[in-house]
């Protein structure tokens, strides 16, 4: 920690600029940038002195420009993987998914200001709609795109179709939230849920391509796992 700011565990020794020429990267801590978009705290900017390039290091669980993490930062990815039956409430509290998890339990955010956390109905509605796109549950999504998301998330395509059809038949906020919560439970049984969610978000155009530093191989990866193959449904 740096005050209240989580410090990234691994600082890359190479940047995205590596490989553009025959020179090695020389990475150094550049400065802590006050938030403009993204997390509600300063984020680390590092600099390649060789190529005169700077890039941002986001804390674990965050993707490019996201104000909230994909999963509770108190839960490491391995913790999520090893607690396959755990309820999404604990793992996704104070994340982009909280609006949908609340909705799945019939908890509608206030339509007017009240004392306490600043949660608004319109914010909840927008975040649920965004998570439907992220998880391939949006009824308006092209099927080709839905299949791509399903593969990235490593969940059964028939499960996605089942939840999508349920939302089509009863498109209220609670049903939509239940669809998202059901998908989260399935995701918690698969490996690397946070990384898969970040890649799926890029696939559907919600944010840019996230990159991961692989300290074992000394490279930056676009995909930190092997993609699963699934047959297209008939």
Secondary structure, DSSP 8 states (H G I E B T S, - for coil): -BTTB---S---SS-TTTTSSS----EEEEEEE--SSSSSS-EEEEEETTTTEEEEE--TT--TT-SS-SS-TTS-HHHHHH-TT--HHHHTTTSTTHHHHHHHTT----SS--SSS---HHHHHHHHHHHHHHTT--TTS-HHHHHHHHHHHT--HHHHHHHHHHHHHS-SHHHHHHHHHHHHHHHTTSS-HHHHHHHHHHHTTSS----EEETTTTEEES-SS---------
